[in-house]
Amino acid sequence: MYSAIDGFIRYLKIERNASELTLKSYGEDFGSLLDYFRDRVGEVAEPGQVHIAQLRGYVAYLHECDYAKATIARRLASLRSFFRYCQREGLVTSNPAKALRTPRAGRKLPHFLTADQIIKLLEAPPANESEGLRDRAILETLYSAGLRVAELVSLNVSDWDQDANIVRVIGKGRKERIAPIGRHAAKALYRWIDARKEAPDAGPEHQGAMFLNRFGTRLTTRSIGRMLEKHLMLTGLDQLTTPHTLRHSFATHLLDGGADLRAVQELLGHKSLTTTQIYTHVSTKRLKETYEHAHPHAVGG
C-alpha cells in the first residue's frame, strides 16, 4: 500500500502537474486512511486486498471523528482516484471505492465584503512605511485581480506587464492565465516596487519575488493571512474574512456590476462554469433581500 501511494503521488506530481497544495491534501487523505487500517483493522492491506466493506468502515470512522461532510467527500474522491490509478497499474482488478456514496454537503454561499468594507480594508495599511505599502499592494492586487492567495505569493516582478497592466498567474494544475489589474492596484504596486528596492537583499531564490518580508524572502500564504488578521482588527471588520474573501468579493462585485458569467469564469481561472455560478446565487440573494426590504407588498402581512 505504501509504495502504491508513493507511486500515485509521483504520478500526480509529474504527469498531472499537481500543485504542492494539492499533493499535501492527498497526503493528508492517505495518512487518514493508513491510520484507520493500523488502528481499526490491525494491518495495512495491499491495494488488491482492500474490499468495499473495509472502505465503508473507513467512511463510518470518518463520521465518528466528526469530520465535515466536505472533508469526507474529498477523501472519498481521493480514494476513487487512487484505485483508478491502481487499476491502470494492474495492482487491482476493480475499483472498490467506486460504490461508496458521497455525503451530500450543502453548499455555503461564499463570504464577501461590500464595496464600502473593501475600501475601508484597502485603506487600512499605513502609507508612510515600507510594510504598509507592501500590504496595500497585496490587498489591492488580491481584490483587483481576484487572485487566490497561493497565486499571489508565487508572483514575480517579471509577471507584471506594466504597460498592459496585466499579471501572468500560475493557477491550479500549473495552468497559466492572464489577469488584468485596475489603476488603484497598479498605483499601489508602483509604490511598493519603489519601496522594495530599499528592502534587504533577497537571496538568489527570492530575488524575483514580487512580495518580500522584512528578511528579504518570499512571503508565504500564512504570512498573508496574519497580515490580513492585523488589518481586520484595526478596522473592526468581520474576523471571518480571509484572503479568499477578497476573491469572493471580486467575483460578486463584477456580477453585481453586470459582468458576463463566462467572463468572470475566465478571470477567476475556473475550469467549470458550475463553480462560478455560486456567485450568481450570492447576487440573487442580495437582490431578494433588497426587494423584501424595500417593496411594501414583498412580504405577507
N, C-alpha and C positions, 0 to 999 in steps of 0.2 A: 504493500500500500504506500509506504513512504517513497519508494523510488518512482511509483506511478504518479504520485502527487508532484514530486520534483520535476518529472518529465512534462507534466501538464503545465506547470508554472513556466518552465522554459519555453514550451510551445506558445503560451500566451505572450511572453516577452519578445520572442524572436519572430514568430510567424504572424501573430495577431497585433504586434506592436502596442501591447497594452501599457498604460502608464504605470508609474510606480505606485500611485494611489490605488489603482485597480488591483495590482499584484498584491499590495498589502491587504486589501479587503478579502481577496481569495485566500490569502494565507491565514487570516483570522477565521474564515469559514471552515477551512480544513483543520485548523487547530481545534475548533469546537467539535468537529466530527471525531477526531482522534481521541480527544478527551472522553467522549461518550463511549467509544469502543473500549478504552482502557478501564474506565470507572464502572460502567454498567454491564458491558459484555464480558470483560475479563481479558480480552486479547484483541489485537488489531488484525482484522481479517484481510486476506488478499482481495483485490478487486473482484476476482471471479467467484469468491465465496460469499460476497455480500448479497443478501436477498431482501425482498421487499418488506418482510416482517421486521427485520433489523432497522431498516430505514424509517418505518412507521414508529418504531420505538424511539428512534432519534428525534423525530418530529414531536412526539409526546414529551420527550426530555426537554426540548427547547421551550415548549409551552410551560412545563413545570418550572423552568428557570425564569419564567415571566419575561421572555424576550418580546419585543414589539412585533406585531404581525409583519411589518415591512422587513424587519431583520430576518424573520423566519422565511419569508418569501424569497429574499435574496440568497439565503443559504441553500434553499431547495433548488434555486436556479443554478447555483454553483455546482451542486451535486449532479444535476442533469447534464450540464456542460462537461463535467469531469468524466462521467460514464460514457458520454458520446465519444469523447477522446479515447477512452479505453476500448470502446468498440472498434474504432478506426485502427487502433494499435494492436488489435487481436488479443487484448487482455481479458475481455469479457465477451460473451456471445449475445447478450441482450442488455438493455439499459434498465436496471432495477429501480431507478429513480423516476422513470417516465410516468408511472401510475400514481405518484404522490400528488395529493391535492394541495394546491397552494392556498393558504388562508386569504380571504378577501380583506383587504385593508382599505378602509375608507380614505379617499384621497383628500388631504387637508389643503385648503386654499393657501397659497404662499403669503407669508407676511411681507408687507411692503410699507414704505413711508409715503406720506403725502408730499406734494411739491414743496410746501412750506417747511415741513420737517427736514426734507433733503437740504434745503438752503441753510437751515439752522445748523445741520451737521457739517456741511461743507465749509461753513464759515468759522467753525469752532477752532481749528488749528491756528496758532499764532503765526502771523506773517513776518515777525521780526526775528525769527531764528531758523536755522537750517532744518531742524527736525520738524518744525511746524510747516515749512514749505514742502517738505517731503510728504508729510501726512496729507496735506491739502491736495497735492498732486495724485496721491494714491486714491483718495476718496473720489476726486473728480474723475479720474480715469475709470475706476470701477463703475461709477454711475453713468458716465458719458458713453462708454463703450459696451456696458453690460457684460463685463468680463467675470469669469469665475476667478476666485482668489488664487488658485493654482496657476492660472494663465497669467495673472498679473505678476506674480513673483518670478515667473520664468522670462518675463520681458527683458530684452536687452535694449540698450540705447539705439543700436542699429536697426531695431524693429520698427522704430518710429520714423515714418516718412513725413518730415516737417513741411514739405511743400504741399503734399496732398492731404495732410492732416489725417493720416490713417496709421494704424499699427498692425503689424503682422503677428497673428496669435497662433500658438500651437495648442489646440484644444484636446478633447478626449480622443483616445486612439491615435494620438500624434497627428491628427488632421489639422491642416493649416487653413486659416481663414483670414480675411481682411476685415478689420473693424474700424469704422470712422470714429473720430472723436470731435467733440464740439470745441468752440473757441475758448470757452472757460477752462476746459481741461487742457487745451493746448497752452494757454497762458500759464496755468499752474505748472505744467511740465517744463516750459521755458525757464521759469523762475527756479524750479528745483534743479534743473540741469546746471544752471549758473552756480547755485549753492553747492551742488555735488562736486564741482571742480575743487572746492576747498576742503572736501572731506578727506579723511585718512586714505592713503594709497591702498587700493584694493589689491588682493593677491591675484596672481595670473588667472585663476579660475573664476574670479569675481569681477575682473576688470571691466567687462562689458555690461554688467548688470545694470538695469535701469534704476532699481531701488536698493540702496545700501543701508546698513545700520551704522551706528557710530564707530564700529570696529572696522568698517570697510569691507564687510562681507554681505552677500546677497541676503535680503530679508526672507524669512520663512512664512508659511501660511499662519503659523501660530503667532508670530510677531505681529502680523496684520490684525489678527483677532484681538490681541492685547491692546494694540494701538486704538482700535475702534472702541473697545470697552472703556478706555480712558476718556475719549471724547463723548461717549454716551453719558457717562457720569457727569461730565462738566455741563452738558446741555440739558440733562434731565429727560432725554428721550428714552423710549422703550428699551429696557435692558435685554429683551429677547431679540433685538436687532443683531444680525450677524453680517459679515462681509457679503454673504449671498443675498441678503435683503436688498442690497443696492442693485443687484442684478434683477431681482424680482421687481423692484421699483422702476427700473429702466424699461422692462417689458410692459408693465402695467401702464405707465405714463405714455408710452408710444401708442398703445392700443386706444387709450382714452383720447389721444390726440388725433385718432383716425388712421393710424398706420395699418397697412395691409398685413394680415396674419402671416402670410408666407414670407414677407419681407422681414418681419420680426423673427421668424424661424431662422432665416439666413443669418441675421445679425447675432442671434444667440448661439448659432452653431449647433442647433438641434438636428438630430438625424431624422426624427419623425415629427410630423406636424401635430400628432396627438399630444406630444409633450408640451408643445407651445400652447395648445388650446386651453390649458388650465388657466391661462391669464385672461381668456375671454370670460371665464366664469367669475373671475375677480371683478372685471369691468361690469358684467351684467349684475352682479350682486350689489355693486355700488350704485348703479342706475336704479335698481329696485328700491334700495334704501332711500335714495333721494326722492323717488316718486312717492313712496309711502309717507315720507315726512312732509312733503310739500303739497300733495294733492288732497283736497278736502274730502273726496269720496274714495280715497285709496284703500282705507281700512274700514271694516264694519263698525257701526256704532250702536 
